[in-house]
């Protein structure tokens, strides 16, 4: 009984990939007792495909942003958690969302995680209280989705794993209210047949914008991919055209930043998502401004209250392996196996280092040094080399062949020291 009272109580918010990873590392550790709260009735978070959009049967916003024909834009082999290498697709090496969800279900079963998850329970609020001995305590208010009954529990630590692809970011476009056609965010896109014979303008050419443009090109009469980035420098379908960013809208006419214009029947925002933590009280100290979250040390630890972390904040990364590293680092911190640097050093680390706030958490090629720094500080193994090698080889091929890169062969040597990516045409 004495041992139980000394175990740290940890609250995990969400049972998507990040929440499952948190549970996997908490479960075998006798120093913790924990609870995972999941507002839906199933695991998988954004990987749970729902044809419905808008509001679900419980009156909650549909969480998933999956569309029917989505295939991952990373090879399955480097999407695996390092301790569960069960996605083995070779050719094509990119898999469907159903295969990723199945993998997460098997991961949960393999590590016996389902018994730790309370389904149909939505976290309504998290507030900070200081106990008489000066320790931080987190008061978590939970609502049972079906009955609306509320309950409260107290925890020593909070792991926020609520996902970051459910609250659409929609920039202001002058005159968009005059557009008579369909206006949609990629969050609510499901299948290309809905746009058969239509002219569609897609705003945004990051991964989802490009992928959806290609998905639509088989059914839409014309697709305009509108963005201000470098041109894709690839062979594209005949009915898919890159155009400049949008300046304003007048009816069906869309004026672009290079003074040209196009006519479209549908306008799709592929403009990303907002980080959203509606359950956090102000006393938690977390602020989000133009998608820049402060104050976070290593894009992870709440500097003012380091018994709270937000898993999965960095973007343009290989997510599951990063969760694996972030979770272990945070648990090492809770076990006092890691000492944080001074507050001034942590605040310096958290300062904006990009021109635009919304790019503050974009890691890209810096993700490998980031992951290694957490592993080294936490005293656990770095990610195997093949993740970085595979990612670099993969993106080199993606740049060369946007139309067919998802069909490529991904070959990993037996010793996992070398990676080869071979495009379908043999290039």
C-alpha positions in Angstrom: 0.0 0.0 0.0 2.9 2.4 0.8 4.5 1.7 -2.6 1.2 2.4 -4.4 0.8 5.7 -2.6 4.3 6.7 -3.8 3.6 5.9 -7.4 3.2 9.0 -9.6 -0.2 9.4 -11.1 -0.1 10.3 -14.8 -3.0 11.5 -17.0 -2.7 10.8 -20.7 -5.1 12.8 -22.9 -6.0 10.9 -26.1 -5.5 7.4 -27.5 -4.2 8.2 -30.9 -0.6 7.1 -31.8 1.0 9.5 -29.3 -1.3 8.4 -26.4 -0.8 4.7 -27.2 3.0 5.3 -27.1 2.7 7.0 -23.8 0.7 4.1 -22.4 3.2 1.6 -23.8 6.1 3.1 -21.8 4.1 3.8 -18.7 2.5 0.4 -18.4 5.6 -1.7 -17.5 7.0 1.0 -15.1 6.1 0.3 -11.5 6.8 3.9 -10.6 3.7 5.1 -12.3 0.0 4.5 -12.3 -1.8 6.1 -15.2 -5.1 6.6 -17.0 -5.7 7.3 -20.7 -8.8 9.3 -21.5 -10.2 9.0 -25.1 -13.4 10.8 -26.1 -14.3 8.4 -28.9 -15.0 4.7 -28.7 -11.8 3.5 -30.4 -8.1 4.0 -30.6 -6.2 5.5 -33.5 -7.0 9.2 -33.4 -6.7 10.8 -36.8 -6.1 7.3 -38.4 -9.7 6.4 -37.7 -11.4 7.1 -41.1 -14.9 8.5 -40.9 -16.9 9.2 -44.0 -19.0 11.7 -42.0 -17.7 15.2 -41.6 -18.7 18.0 -39.3 -20.3 16.7 -36.1 -20.4 13.1 -35.0 -23.2 11.1 -33.4 -22.3 12.4 -30.0 -22.4 16.1 -31.0 -18.6 16.4 -31.1 -16.5 17.6 -34.1 -15.3 14.7 -36.3 -11.7 14.3 -35.3 -10.2 12.5 -38.3 -8.8 14.2 -41.4 -8.4 11.0 -43.3 -9.7 10.8 -46.9 -10.8 7.5 -48.4 -7.9 6.9 -50.8 -5.1 8.3 -48.7 -1.8 6.5 -48.7 1.0 7.5 -46.4 3.6 9.9 -47.8 6.3 8.1 -45.9 7.4 4.5 -46.3 5.7 2.2 -43.8 9.0 0.8 -42.6 10.2 4.2 -41.2 6.7 4.9 -39.7 7.1 2.0 -37.3 7.7 2.5 -33.6 11.2 1.2 -33.1 10.1 -1.5 -30.6 7.3 -2.8 -32.9 8.6 -3.1 -36.5 5.5 -4.8 -37.9 4.7 -2.6 -40.9 6.8 -4.3 -43.6 5.5 -3.0 -46.9 8.2 -3.1 -49.6 6.4 -2.3 -52.9 4.4 -0.1 -52.8 6.1 1.0 -49.7 3.4 3.6 -48.8 0.4 2.0 -47.2 -3.3 2.9 -46.8 -4.7 4.6 -43.7 -6.5 1.3 -42.9 -3.1 -0.5 -42.7 -1.7 2.2 -40.3 -4.8 1.9 -38.1 -4.5 -1.9 -38.1 -0.9 -1.5 -37.0 -1.9 0.8 -34.1 -4.5 -1.7 -33.0 -1.9 -4.5 -33.1 0.5 -2.3 -31.2 -2.1 -1.7 -28.5 -2.9 -5.5 -28.3 0.8 -6.5 -28.2 1.6 -4.2 -25.3 -1.8 -4.9 -23.6 -2.8 -1.2 -23.5 -6.6 -1.3 -24.0 -7.2 -2.0 -20.3 -5.6 1.4 -19.4 -7.9 3.4 -21.7 -11.2 4.9 -20.6 -13.2 5.3 -23.8 -16.1 7.8 -24.3 -14.5 10.2 -21.8 -13.7 13.7 -22.8 -11.3 15.9 -20.9 -13.1 19.1 -20.2 -10.6 21.0 -18.2 -7.1 20.8 -16.7 -6.2 23.2 -13.9 -3.2 23.5 -11.7 -3.2 23.3 -7.9 -0.3 23.5 -5.5 -0.5 21.0 -2.7 0.4 21.9 0.9 3.9 20.5 0.5 4.5 22.7 -2.6 4.1 20.0 -5.2 2.2 20.6 -8.4 -1.1 18.7 -8.8 -3.3 18.6 -11.8 -7.1 18.6 -11.4 -8.6 17.0 -14.4 -12.4 17.3 -15.1 -13.8 14.6 -17.4 -17.2 14.3 -19.0 -18.7 11.0 -20.0 -19.7 11.6 -23.6 -22.9 9.5 -23.6 -24.4 10.5 -20.2 -22.8 14.0 -19.8 -21.9 13.0 -16.3 -18.8 14.8 -15.0 -16.1 13.5 -12.7 -12.8 14.8 -11.4 -9.4 13.2 -10.7 -6.1 14.4 -9.4 -2.8 13.7 -11.1 0.9 14.3 -10.6 1.7 14.7 -14.3 -0.1 15.4 -17.6 0.8 14.1 -21.0 -1.2 15.9 -23.7 -1.6 13.6 -26.7 -4.7 15.1 -28.3 -3.3 15.2 -31.9 -2.8 18.2 -34.1 -4.8 17.6 -37.2 -8.4 18.3 -36.2 -8.8 22.1 -35.9 -8.6 23.5 -39.4 -6.6 26.7 -40.1 -8.5 28.8 -42.6 -6.7 32.1 -43.6 -8.7 35.2 -44.4 -9.3 35.6 -48.1 -10.8 39.0 -49.2 -14.1 38.4 -51.0 -14.3 34.6 -50.2 -17.9 35.3 -49.0 -18.9 36.1 -52.6 -17.8 32.7 -53.9 -20.9 30.8 -55.0 -19.3 27.3 -55.2 -18.2 24.7 -52.7 -15.8 26.0 -50.0 -14.1 23.2 -48.0 -11.0 22.5 -45.9 -9.0 19.4 -46.5 -10.1 18.2 -43.0 -13.5 17.5 -44.6 -12.3 16.1 -47.9 -13.2 12.4 -48.3 -13.4 11.3 -52.0 -12.6 12.8 -55.4 -15.9 11.7 -57.1 -17.6 14.5 -55.1 -15.8 16.9 -57.5 -16.3 15.0 -60.8 -16.4 17.4 -63.7 -15.6 20.4 -61.5 -12.9 23.0 -61.6 -11.1 23.0 -58.2 -8.7 25.5 -56.7 -6.5 24.1 -53.9 -4.8 26.7 -51.7 -1.6 25.3 -50.2 1.0 22.9 -51.6 2.4 21.1 -48.5 2.1 17.3 -48.4 -1.7 17.2 -48.1 -2.3 19.9 -50.8 -0.1 18.1 -53.4 -1.6 14.6 -52.5 -5.2 15.8 -52.7 -4.5 17.7 -55.9 -3.3 14.4 -57.5 -6.2 12.5 -56.0 -8.7 15.0 -57.5 -7.0 15.1 -60.9 -8.6 11.7 -61.8 -12.1 13.1 -61.5 -12.1 16.9 -61.6 -12.1 18.7 -64.9 -9.3 21.0 -63.8 -7.2 21.4 -60.6 -5.3 24.6 -59.8 -2.7 24.1 -57.1 -2.3 27.6 -55.7 0.8 28.5 -53.6 3.8 30.8 -53.1 6.5 28.1 -52.7 9.0 26.9 -55.3 7.5 25.2 -58.3 7.3 21.5 -58.0 9.6 20.9 -61.0 7.8 17.6 -61.8 5.6 16.1 -64.6 2.0 16.7 -63.5 -1.3 15.4 -64.8 -2.5 17.5 -67.8 -5.4 18.9 -65.9 -3.3 19.9 -62.9 -1.7 23.4 -63.0 0.4 25.2 -60.5 -0.6 28.8 -60.0 0.4 31.7 -57.7 -1.1 32.3 -54.3 -4.6 33.8 -53.9 -5.0 37.5 -53.6 -8.8 37.9 -53.5 -12.1 36.4 -54.7 -14.9 38.0 -56.8 -17.7 35.5 -57.3 -16.3 32.5 -59.3 -13.3 34.5 -60.3 -10.2 34.0 -58.2 -7.4 36.7 -58.5 -3.9 35.5 -57.9 -0.8 37.3 -56.6 0.8 37.5 -60.0 -2.1 39.5 -61.3 -3.6 36.6 -63.2 -7.0 35.0 -62.4 -8.8 31.6 -62.7 -12.4 30.5 -62.6 -13.3 27.6 -60.2 -16.4 25.7 -59.0 -14.8 24.7 -55.7 -12.3 26.3 -53.4 -10.3 23.9 -51.0 -8.2 25.1 -48.2 -5.2 22.8 -47.7 -3.8 25.3 -45.2 -3.0 23.1 -42.3 -4.3 23.0 -38.7 -4.1 25.0 -35.5 -2.7 23.7 -32.3 -5.6 23.5 -30.0 -5.8 22.8 -26.3 -9.3 24.0 -25.3 -9.2 22.1 -22.0 -6.2 23.8 -20.6 -7.0 26.5 -18.0 -5.0 29.7 -18.1 -3.1 28.7 -14.9 -1.4 25.9 -17.0 0.6 28.7 -18.6 0.5 27.4 -22.2 -0.1 30.0 -24.9 -0.6 29.5 -28.7 -0.1 32.4 -31.0 -0.1 31.9 -34.7 0.7 28.2 -34.0 3.7 29.0 -31.9 3.3 27.2 -28.5 5.1 28.7 -25.5 6.8 28.2 -23.2 8.0 24.7 -24.3 11.5 23.3 -23.7 12.5 21.0 -26.6 9.1 21.5 -28.2 7.8 19.3 -25.4 8.1 20.3 -21.8 6.0 23.1 -20.2 8.8 25.2 -18.8 6.8 26.8 -16.0 5.2 23.5 -15.0 7.5 20.7 -16.1 5.2 17.9 -14.9 3.2 18.7 -18.1 4.3 17.8 -21.7 2.7 18.1 -25.1 3.7 15.1 -27.3 3.9 15.5 -31.0 4.3 19.2 -31.5 7.2 19.2 -34.1 6.1 19.2 -37.7 7.7 17.8 -40.9 8.9 14.8 -39.0 8.6 11.0 -38.9 6.0 11.0 -36.1 5.8 7.6 -34.5 9.5 7.2 -33.8 9.6 10.8 -32.5 6.8 10.0 -30.0 8.8 7.0 -28.9 11.7 9.3 -28.0 9.7 12.2 -26.5 7.7 9.9 -24.2 10.8 8.2 -22.8 12.5 11.5 -22.2 9.5 12.9 -20.3 9.2 9.7 -18.1 12.9 9.9 -17.4 12.3 13.5 -16.2 9.4 12.3 -14.0 11.7 9.6 -12.5 14.4 12.2 -11.8 16.8 10.4 -14.2 17.0 13.7 -16.2 17.7 17.1 -14.7 16.4 20.1 -16.6 18.8 22.9 -17.4 18.3 26.3 -15.8 15.0 28.2 -16.6 17.0 30.8 -18.5 18.5 28.1 -20.8 15.1 26.5 -21.3 13.5 29.9 -22.1 16.3 30.6 -24.6 15.6 27.2 -26.2 11.9 28.1 -26.5 12.5 31.4 -28.2 11.2 31.9 -31.8 13.9 30.9 -34.2 12.0 31.2 -37.5 10.9 34.2 -39.4 7.2 33.2 -39.2 5.7 32.0 -35.9 3.7 29.3 -37.6 7.0 27.6 -38.7 8.4 27.6 -35.1 8.0 23.9 -34.6 9.0 22.8 -38.1 12.0 20.5 -37.8 12.5 18.7 -41.1 16.2 17.8 -41.3 16.8 19.0 -37.7 14.6 16.2 -36.4 17.4 13.7 -36.1 19.6 15.9 -33.9 16.5 16.7 -31.9 15.7 13.0 -31.4 19.3 12.2 -30.5 19.5 15.0 -28.0 16.4 13.7 -26.1 17.7 10.1 -26.2 21.2 11.1 -25.0 19.8 13.3 -22.2 17.3 10.6 -21.1 19.9 7.8 -21.1 18.1 5.5 -23.6 18.9 4.3 -27.1 18.9 6.6 -30.0 16.7 5.7 -33.0 18.3 3.2 -35.3 20.1 4.8 -38.3 17.7 3.5 -40.9 15.0 6.1 -40.0 17.3 9.0 -41.0 18.8 7.1 -44.0 15.3 6.1 -45.2 13.8 9.5 -44.8 16.6 11.2 -46.7 16.6 8.7 -49.6 12.8 8.9 -49.7 12.5 12.7 -50.0 15.2 12.8 -52.7 13.0 10.4 -54.8 9.8 12.3 -53.9 11.2 15.4 -55.4 12.1 13.6 -58.6 8.8 11.7 -59.2 5.7 13.1 -57.5 3.3 11.0 -59.6 4.8 7.6 -58.7 7.0 8.0 -55.6 4.4 6.3 -53.3 4.7 3.1 -55.5 8.4 2.8 -55.0 10.3 -0.1 -53.5 11.9 0.5 -50.1 14.7 -1.9 -49.5 16.4 -2.1 -46.0 19.5 -4.2 -45.6 19.4 -7.0 -43.2 21.7 -5.2 -40.8 19.6 -2.0 -41.2 22.6 0.0 -42.1 21.8 0.8 -45.7 18.6 1.8 -47.5 17.6 1.8 -51.2 14.6 3.4 -52.7 13.8 2.3 -56.3 11.1 4.1 -58.3 8.7 2.0 -60.4 10.4 3.0 -63.7 13.7 1.8 -62.3 15.2 5.3 -61.8 
